[in-house]
């Protein structure tokens, strides 16, 4: 049996501001934006090329806005990812060289923290 992680809830205080950040700033695709009821608005956003999406909205999670730490994206080129984020207006740190890859970090407007990793070359078989 396959067990696939398809959706992660990210708590935000302002859905429209967060949606604009993730779509216009980070470059996620806007898959769904539905007001299900007065208490539930469901917005699903997916990073390009990813099988896993995030959900933001009203009534999606009880977690405090900005409380998610350690979300991680993986890219082929950390320098190109940093340049793209900067071009889109996202505040992002410098690329850091670590033994387990090259990383950069950013946060959404509520303070939910993300890392972007370029995996190190795999050893030859």
C-alpha positions as CSV (number, residue, x, y, z in Angstrom):
1,X,0.0,0.0,0.0
2,X,1.3,3.5,-0.9
3,X,0.9,6.2,1.7
4,X,1.2,9.6,0.1
5,X,1.3,13.0,1.8
6,X,-0.9,15.2,-0.4
7,X,-1.9,18.2,1.7
8,X,-0.5,20.2,4.6
9,X,-2.5,22.9,6.4
10,X,-0.6,26.2,7.0
11,X,-2.3,28.6,9.5
12,X,-2.6,32.2,8.3
13,X,-4.3,35.3,9.7
14,X,-5.3,36.8,6.4
15,X,-6.2,34.4,3.6
16,X,-6.0,36.8,0.7
17,X,-2.7,38.2,1.8
18,X,-1.3,34.7,2.2
19,X,-2.7,33.5,-1.1
20,X,-1.0,36.5,-2.8
21,X,2.3,35.7,-1.1
22,X,2.3,32.1,-2.1
23,X,1.0,32.6,-5.6
24,X,2.6,35.9,-6.7
25,X,5.7,35.8,-4.4
26,X,6.7,32.1,-4.2
27,X,5.1,31.0,-7.4
28,X,2.7,28.3,-6.2
29,X,-0.2,27.4,-8.4
30,X,-3.7,28.3,-7.1
31,X,-5.7,25.0,-7.4
32,X,-8.9,25.8,-5.4
33,X,-10.4,28.7,-3.6
34,X,-13.9,27.8,-2.3
35,X,-16.1,29.2,0.3
36,X,-17.8,26.1,1.6
37,X,-19.8,27.8,4.3
38,X,-19.7,31.0,6.5
39,X,-17.1,29.2,8.6
40,X,-15.0,27.4,6.0
41,X,-13.0,28.8,3.1
42,X,-10.6,26.3,1.5
43,X,-7.7,27.4,-0.6
44,X,-5.3,24.8,-2.0
45,X,-1.9,25.9,-3.4
46,X,0.7,23.6,-5.0
47,X,4.4,24.3,-5.6
48,X,5.3,23.8,-9.3
49,X,6.3,20.1,-9.9
50,X,5.1,19.0,-6.4
51,X,2.7,16.2,-5.6
52,X,2.0,17.8,-2.2
53,X,-0.1,20.9,-1.7
54,X,-0.7,23.3,1.1
55,X,-4.1,24.4,2.4
56,X,-4.8,27.8,3.8
57,X,-8.2,29.4,4.6
58,X,-10.7,30.0,7.3
59,X,-11.7,27.0,9.4
60,X,-8.9,24.9,7.9
61,X,-6.8,24.5,11.1
62,X,-6.9,25.6,14.7
63,X,-3.2,26.2,14.8
64,X,-2.0,29.7,15.5
65,X,-1.0,31.7,12.4
66,X,2.8,31.6,11.9
67,X,3.2,28.5,14.1
68,X,4.5,26.2,11.3
69,X,8.2,25.8,11.2
70,X,10.3,23.6,9.0
71,X,8.3,23.3,5.8
72,X,10.8,22.3,3.1
73,X,10.9,22.6,-0.7
74,X,13.5,20.9,-2.8
75,X,15.0,22.4,-5.9
76,X,17.7,21.6,-8.4
77,X,19.5,24.9,-8.1
78,X,19.4,26.9,-4.8
79,X,21.0,30.0,-6.4
80,X,18.3,30.1,-9.2
81,X,15.6,29.6,-6.6
82,X,16.9,32.5,-4.5
83,X,17.1,34.7,-7.5
84,X,13.5,33.9,-8.5
85,X,12.2,34.5,-5.0
86,X,14.1,37.9,-4.8
87,X,12.7,38.9,-8.2
88,X,9.2,38.1,-7.0
89,X,9.7,40.3,-3.9
90,X,10.2,37.6,-1.2
91,X,12.6,38.4,1.6
92,X,15.0,35.5,1.5
93,X,18.4,34.8,3.1
94,X,21.7,33.9,1.4
95,X,22.3,30.4,0.3
96,X,24.0,28.4,3.0
97,X,26.3,25.5,2.3
98,X,25.7,22.6,4.7
99,X,27.0,19.0,4.5
100,X,23.5,17.8,3.6
101,X,22.8,20.3,0.9
102,X,22.6,24.0,0.0
103,X,19.8,25.9,1.8
104,X,18.0,29.2,1.8
105,X,15.2,30.3,4.1
106,X,12.1,32.5,4.0
107,X,8.9,33.1,6.0
108,X,5.4,34.0,4.9
109,X,3.7,37.2,6.2
110,X,2.5,35.4,9.3
111,X,6.0,33.9,10.1
112,X,5.5,30.3,8.9
113,X,9.0,29.3,8.1
114,X,10.2,27.5,5.0
115,X,13.5,26.1,3.9
116,X,14.6,25.4,0.3
117,X,17.1,22.7,-0.2
118,X,19.3,21.8,-3.1
119,X,20.3,18.2,-2.4
120,X,24.1,17.4,-2.5
121,X,25.3,15.2,-5.4
122,X,24.7,11.5,-4.8
123,X,27.7,9.2,-4.5
124,X,28.4,7.1,-7.6
125,X,27.1,3.6,-7.3
